[in-house]
Amino acid sequence: VQGQLGEGLDTCRQGREGLGRAQRQFVNCSLGILARVRRRQQAEVLLDHLGTIRTLSRTQTRLEELTREEEWPAAISLLLECIKVSSTYKHFTAIAQLSTKLGDTLVMTEELLDTALAKQCSNFQAANYAKLQEAYSLLGKTQTATDQLLMHFTTATHNTSWQVVYGHVCLMQDLPRPPPYPDLCREVQQESFLPCLTDLVRALWGIMLSYHSLVQWHRKGWVEEKEDSIATQQYTRNKLEAGLGRIWQDVQSKVKQFVLGSDLSQFSIESFLHFLDLLHRLIMVGQELTSGASLGGQEMNNTNSALLQDSLVQQCLNYFSSYHTSRLEELATHLDNEGWTICPVKHTFSYQLLAEFSHLNTLRSPSKSTNGSSSLFQQFSNSGTPFDSLCQESLEEDILLEGGEHSGYQDSDSEDDLSEEQKQELVEENKDTGRTGLTPLARLPSASTTTSSPLSGLTVSNTAIMVLRLVGRYSHMMKVLTPIAGEVWRGICQLFEFYLYTVNMFFSRDLLDTEQNVYSVRLRETLTNIYSTVVLHEVRDGEQGLRVVGCVREATLSPGVQLEGGDRDCSHGLPARVVGVESAVFLATQLTSLRHLLSLSDNTQAVDMFYTNTVAAAVDLRCPVYLAGVSHCLNTDSLLAQMAKVSWDLRDVVSQHSQYVDHLLHQLQMFSSRLVKLGMLVPLPTSLQVVLWEQATRVASTMFVDGFSSARKCTNEGRALMQLDYRQFVIKLEKLSGLKPVPFQQFVSNYIKAYYIPENELGQWVEEHQEYSTAQLRALVAATAYNNNKTKQKLNSLINDLSDRIRR
């Protein structure tokens, strides 16, 4: 047993030794390997963490590079990723500090984003703006970015306006302390006003162009936006479209403050019109900017666009009133010194050739660019501004005839233009026309014997061109400043009315009282209305005594213009009369051509009445003015004296006309010669020659009736002689004048036939023929009812009543 126990003990010892040897040789080695593997894995994890920490620590440098390159989406993505990673390792003390630093970096980066966003207000770049929008989208602050953007545009409008005005003020004076914008605007000198305003609207154009481009960029993106961003899209849409009106309001406010800070009354008309052009073009830009807003629509457009104009109405109205008053006085002075000679303008002359109407080409809204674009924002999206064309000097006008074209306008004052026979007849015609020897009518020279060619072209005076220039400036004001368009329109009316009134006053003053009935009702009412509203004169105002009404003094005819036969060609001022009347007619045709440009949307009735009454009455001025001149060319007094010597109480019918008819035809032949020479002084188209011949026929017809009415005794054979004389006159006059039929034949024939009317029907005839003078009707009554005093008294009373009625 003891032995077995010893063996068992040895066996255990051997087993333990084997196990110990096995542990030493196998287990400890394997576990060591496992431990080392574990330690290596831990070391790798630690190295990875250290690498991440090192990357996080280097983020600041990379962020600075990305922000410097304006790679905003990459910078924000990197920063957000770093913040996310740092939250994972926040148990490290270093990471906790780094997380705080990354938070500060995020705030700084957002400030840089905001700064970059503010730069888009003055210089919009689509690529940069797209990066900014993506960056804000990564931050989840798209709506915040929209709010910030609108605030930046407001700030940019204020800062830009202040800087532009401050720069111009500093050029002229030293400012110890920069004042607020309204006070700064009052420091602008008059000579710096227009350059400063031009720079201001150009700078504000850049802001509006940026906003317009920004909105267009968003509208293009809204079409492609995904469904999950509808709420953000709607928010941005509402904000940006509401911002269109807000931006335009801010721009108007800055320009309004600038303009109200200066005194416009001292500006020249060119500077004032340039100022209005700039504002008008700015308003066009604002209207186009706000027209795209779907919120508010056209109502917002119309309301907001009138803000700037309405604020300047009183200033501009005061300026125009002062300017118009001075122009009326200037017009009166020009009329005082007008020589009433034709201005040698081109045959194609019209208002379109005058520099004052150049605004018709530059102010059309909207203007078309070379590529056909009708949008100002599209036209000037890459370069230039809508205000550049307004700063260019106007083209020089070309309205006067040049060298070779002067051939039609010859100096016809010399008597060389007439043949020797015509000269002799002009001399003889000035002598006593009562002589018995007359040159036979067949031997008188015709108009075709002259060697010089008559003038052709337009008949217009220098003062008429001045009026047309003023109309151009006034129409310019009407277009660019619609709130006072009605007042400016009244100014245009007064310019033309005063010219029309003055021409009538100058050239019809020598019209006989018996010839006043040649005025048409329209012309008479027009002249009366002009006198009561335009011409300065005193009127009695009840118990208050006299008061002055009107707005311009009457002009006086220049002493150099002779109307009463003092001129050497004995034309009695016909050249001046033709220039005056035809200039008024020319102005009327130009105003008619301008009618579509001079319309008033709120008072079309006033425009229609002006054109229907005043403008149309210019043509009616020909009859009284030309009649006044033509009546002096014919010596009717000597002819009436010859008619008074004719014995009308004949007992036998005669076949030979009276001698005074030849005298009259001789004078009309001389009148024809004068028309030939007149055609070398002023253009006489066929239509105007017809008018002059009609007035000569009117004078002759009136003379016939006056002569017939002076007959104390007249038999039926005497009436036949009257008809024979007048018939001979008509036949010869048709050949001489070319008038077929000769006008006013009924005027003479009816008077001769009236002598055959029974006494009981004579009263009715008198009432129906009020074209005869009182003296002519009384002579008719005396000759017809000479045996019946009661009938004669009754008819004379009727004639007096008709005369008073006509006079009223």
Sequence and secondary structure as in RCSB ss.txt:
>XXXX:A:sequence
VQGQLGEGLDTCRQGREGLGRAQRQFVNCSLGILARVRRRQQAEVLLDHLGTIRTLSRTQTRLEELTREEEWPAA
ISLLLECIKVSSTYKHFTAIAQLSTKLGDTLVMTEELLDTALAKQCSNFQAANYAKLQEAYSLLGKTQTATDQLL
MHFTTATHNTSWQVVYGHVCLMQDLPRPPPYPDLCREVQQESFLPCLTDLVRALWGIMLSYHSLVQWHRKGWVEE
KEDSIATQQYTRNKLEAGLGRIWQDVQSKVKQFVLGSDLSQFSIESFLHFLDLLHRLIMVGQELTSGASLGGQEM
NNTNSALLQDSLVQQCLNYFSSYHTSRLEELATHLDNEGWTICPVKHTFSYQLLAEFSHLNTLRSPSKSTNGSSS
LFQQFSNSGTPFDSLCQESLEEDILLEGGEHSGYQDSDSEDDLSEEQKQELVEENKDTGRTGLTPLARLPSASTT
TSSPLSGLTVSNTAIMVLRLVGRYSHMMKVLTPIAGEVWRGICQLFEFYLYTVNMFFSRDLLDTEQNVYSVRLRE
TLTNIYSTVVLHEVRDGEQGLRVVGCVREATLSPGVQLEGGDRDCSHGLPARVVGVESAVFLATQLTSLRHLLSL
SDNTQAVDMFYTNTVAAAVDLRCPVYLAGVSHCLNTDSLLAQMAKVSWDLRDVVSQHSQYVDHLLHQLQMFSSRL
VKLGMLVPLPTSLQVVLWEQATRVASTMFVDGFSSARKCTNEGRALMQLDYRQFVIKLEKLSGLKPVPFQQFVSN
YIKAYYIPENELGQWVEEHQEYSTAQLRALVAATAYNNNKTKQKLNSLINDLSDRIRR
>XXXX:A:secstr
 HHHHHHHHHHHHHHHHHHHHHIIIIIHHHHHHHHHHHHHHHHHHHHHHHHHHHHHHHHHHHHHHHHHTT HHHH
HHHHHHHHHHHHHTTTSHHHHHHHHHHHHHHHHHHHHHHHHHHHTTTS  HHHHHHHHHHHHHHT HHHHHHHHH
HHHHHHHHHHHHHHHHHHHHHHS  SS   HHHHHTT  HHHHHHHHHHHHHHHHHHHHHHHHHHHHHHHHHHH 
 GGGHHHHHHHHHHHHHHHHHHHHHHHHHHHHHHHTS GGG  HHHHHHHHHHHHHHHHHHHHHHTT SSSHHHH
HHHHHHHHHHHTHHHHHHHHHHHHHHHHHHHHHHHHH       B TT  GGGSGGGTHHHHS SS   TT    
HHHHTSSS  TTTGGGS       B  GGGGGGS  TTSGGGS HHHHHHHHHHTS TT S    GGGS  GGG 
SS    S    HHHHHHHHHHHHHHHHHHH GGGHHHHHHHHHHHHHHHHHHHHHHHSTT  GGGGGGS HHHHH
HHHHHHHHTB EEEE GGG EEEE SB      TT   SS STT  TTHHHHHHHHHHHHHHHHHHHHTGGGS  
TT HHHHHHIIIIIIGGGGGGHHHHHHHHHHHHS HHHHHHHHHTS    SS  SS  HHHHHHHHHHHHHHHHH
HHHHHHS   HHHHHHHHHHHHHHHHHHHHHHHHT SS  HHHHHHHHHHHHHHHHHHHHHH  SS TTHHHHHH
HHHHTTS HHHHHHHHHH TTS HHHHHHHHHHHSTT HHHHHHHHHHHHHHHHHHH 
